[in-house]
Each structure stands twice: as structure tokens, then as C-alpha cells.
Amino acid sequence: MLTSTLKRISYLKVANPHWLIILFAALLWVYYLAQQVGFSGEAHLHHAHHNMHHSPETIFFRPVLDWMIMVYAMMLPMTSGTIRAIVNRIPVARQSRSLLIFVLGYSLIWLVFGLVLFSASKWVETLSSLVTQANLSIGALAYLAAGVVSNADFRIRLLSACGSIWAPRIVGYKADLDIAKIGIIEGIKCVQTCAHIMVAMYIAGHNLMQMAVLTVALFYEKSRYRNKEDLLRNTCFFIAIWELAIFYQ
């Protein structure tokens, strides 16, 4: 029985080469849930523009870490198809190495995007203050804009291109360079198709439930219901109404 179970696990690992990425993302969601339970008095997960203190660790390193954890939890599952394509093109001996290189290249793009977003935090705070003074919800406006962008023609074309890669070389340092380049290009594609969602969450100061709802919507849009263009748009509009209800309660 043990042998049969091990064979089945081995088969599942081979049939689903992205299992390690999914497991990593799942562990990050467990971390978020544990954090939510541990700080049940807080309704929101705090990010750079909400949690500015004077220590260098809080001002820079902690927000960057929080940003990358959020990216890994939400975006890494979206790379499942790309990881499968990579694994199917390279020798078994290089698969773990290639997966790590891919994630590093992919992470670099999201890190740069996050740093650019953090640099605009003062602008976000100023805009939020002005909108609040006008008795409007900055979060609702952000998600409303994100919903409109979700169905834009340019985004739908970019979404269709996600996951398409060329065959990398399979030996030597040039193989590593190819995988790194694939990771960087896939990161650029993901930023282009999902940046509006991440910006909306950053502006709204999202809570865990909103993050989970958007992750599900993004995953279904990409992997199962790509032809249903209204899925993500309607989700953003729903969260915009959610933000309005919170703002005017």
C-alpha cells in the first residue's frame, strides 16, 4: 500500500510540475490567515502607504517583503502553464534549477514594479485625502477604474499571450540565461495584465477577503474562463460597491 501511495504521489508530481509553486502559494495563504487570526482587531493588511514609521526596516524592507509575499501568493499560481511548458522542454536534472531561475527572473519584474509603486506613495496619500474630503471613496474609485481596464482590448490581447514561451536551450549557462529571460518576459506580461488590480489594492488598502476574491477571479480568468471577459471586470465592480458600503456605513 505504501509503495502504491508513493507511486501515485510521484505520478501526480510528474503530471503537475507546478505543484511546488502551488504549495508555496498555499503556505503563504496559510500565513495570511494566521496573521489575520493573530491580529483580529485589524480589518486590513497594512502596506507601505499605511504603515510608515521612522525605522529603516519599516520604511523600506518590511513593505518590500510584504509586497513580494502578496505577489507570490496571488501571482505565482498564474504561472502554472508557463512552468509546465518549461519542465516539458528541459532535462529532469535541470528542472529544479530552472524553476528557481524562472522564479527569480519573474520576481525581479514585480520587485521593480513594487518599488515604483512605493515611490508614488506620497501621491497616493495626497489623492486619497482629496477624494475623502470630497466625500468619495478612493478604494471604490480605484476598483471602478480597474474594472474598466480589465475589459480593455489591449489587456485581453496581452492576456492571450501569457504563458506562451519558446524552447530554451537545455545545457550550459546559456540554458540558465534562457530560463531567466523567460521568467523576466513572463513577469513583464503579468505586470502588464494584472498591474491595474495590484494598484487598485494598493490604493484601497485591501483586506484579506478582497485579496482572496481577486486571486480566484484572476486564476479563473487565466486558466479556465479566459473567453469570459466580464469575470474580472464584474469582480472589480463588486468590490467597488463593497468599498462604498464600508465608506458610507
TAZI-V619596 format. One record per residue. RES is the residue in one small letter. D_CENTER is the distance of its C-alpha to the mean C-alpha in Angstrom with 1 decimal. Layout:
res: {RES & RES}
d_center: {D_CENTER & D_CENTER}
This chain:
res: {m & l & t & s & t & l & k & r & i & s & y & l & k & v & a & n & p & h & w & l & i & i & l & f & a & a & l & l & w & v & y & y & l & a & q & q & v & g & f & s & g & e & a & h & l & h & h & a & h & h & n & m & h & h & s & p & e & t & i & f & f & r & p & v & l & d & w & m & i & m & v & y & a & m & m & l & p & m & t & s & g & t & i & r & a & i & v & n & r & i & p & v & a & r & q & s & r & s & l & l & i & f & v & l & g & y & s & l & i & w & l & v & f & g & l & v & l & f & s & a & s & k & w & v & e & t & l & s & s & l & v & t & q & a & n & l & s & i & g & a & l & a & y & l & a & a & g & v & v & s & n & a & d & f & r & i & r & l & l & s & a & c & g & s & i & w & a & p & r & i & v & g & y & k & a & d & l & d & i & a & k & i & g & i & i & e & g & i & k & c & v & q & t & c & a & h & i & m & v & a & m & y & i & a & g & h & n & l & m & q & m & a & v & l & t & v & a & l & f & y & e & k & s & r & y & r & n & k & e & d & l & l & r & n & t & c & f & f & i & a & i & w & e & l & a & i & f & y & q}
d_center: {39.2 & 37.1 & 37.4 & 36.3 & 33.2 & 32.3 & 32.8 & 30.6 & 27.8 & 28.3 & 28.2 & 25.0 & 23.4 & 24.9 & 24.0 & 20.3 & 19.5 & 15.8 & 17.0 & 16.4 & 12.6 & 12.6 & 15.0 & 13.1 & 10.0 & 12.9 & 14.6 & 11.9 & 12.2 & 15.9 & 15.6 & 14.1 & 16.9 & 19.5 & 18.6 & 19.0 & 22.3 & 23.4 & 23.0 & 23.9 & 25.6 & 22.4 & 20.7 & 17.7 & 15.3 & 16.5 & 14.8 & 16.7 & 18.6 & 19.6 & 20.9 & 22.9 & 25.8 & 28.0 & 27.2 & 25.5 & 23.3 & 21.9 & 21.9 & 19.9 & 18.9 & 17.7 & 15.3 & 13.9 & 13.6 & 12.0 & 9.4 & 8.6 & 8.9 & 6.3 & 3.8 & 5.9 & 6.2 & 3.5 & 2.9 & 6.4 & 8.2 & 7.8 & 9.9 & 12.7 & 15.0 & 14.9 & 15.6 & 18.4 & 19.8 & 19.9 & 21.6 & 24.1 & 25.2 & 25.9 & 28.4 & 27.7 & 28.7 & 25.9 & 23.0 & 21.8 & 22.3 & 20.5 & 17.4 & 17.3 & 18.0 & 15.4 & 12.6 & 14.5 & 14.6 & 11.0 & 10.3 & 13.1 & 11.7 & 8.7 & 11.4 & 13.8 & 11.8 & 11.3 & 15.0 & 16.0 & 14.4 & 16.2 & 19.4 & 19.4 & 19.4 & 23.1 & 22.9 & 20.4 & 22.9 & 25.8 & 24.4 & 23.5 & 27.0 & 28.7 & 26.9 & 27.7 & 31.3 & 31.5 & 30.7 & 27.4 & 24.0 & 21.5 & 18.6 & 20.3 & 20.8 & 17.2 & 16.1 & 19.2 & 18.4 & 14.9 & 16.7 & 19.2 & 16.9 & 15.1 & 18.5 & 19.6 & 21.2 & 19.5 & 16.0 & 17.5 & 19.1 & 16.0 & 14.2 & 17.4 & 17.2 & 13.9 & 14.9 & 18.4 & 19.7 & 23.2 & 25.1 & 24.8 & 27.9 & 28.6 & 30.7 & 31.0 & 28.8 & 28.3 & 26.3 & 24.0 & 23.8 & 22.9 & 20.0 & 18.7 & 19.2 & 17.3 & 14.3 & 14.7 & 15.3 & 12.4 & 10.1 & 12.3 & 12.0 & 8.2 & 8.8 & 11.8 & 10.6 & 7.6 & 8.9 & 11.2 & 9.0 & 7.5 & 11.2 & 12.6 & 11.0 & 12.2 & 15.5 & 16.0 & 15.3 & 13.5 & 14.7 & 13.4 & 14.7 & 13.0 & 9.5 & 10.8 & 12.4 & 9.6 & 7.5 & 11.0 & 11.7 & 8.9 & 9.9 & 13.5 & 13.5 & 12.5 & 14.4 & 17.3 & 18.0 & 17.1 & 20.6 & 20.2 & 18.9 & 19.5 & 17.1 & 14.1 & 16.8 & 18.7 & 15.9 & 15.4 & 19.2 & 19.5 & 17.3 & 19.4 & 22.4 & 21.1 & 20.7 & 24.2 & 25.7 & 24.5 & 25.7 & 29.1 & 29.9}
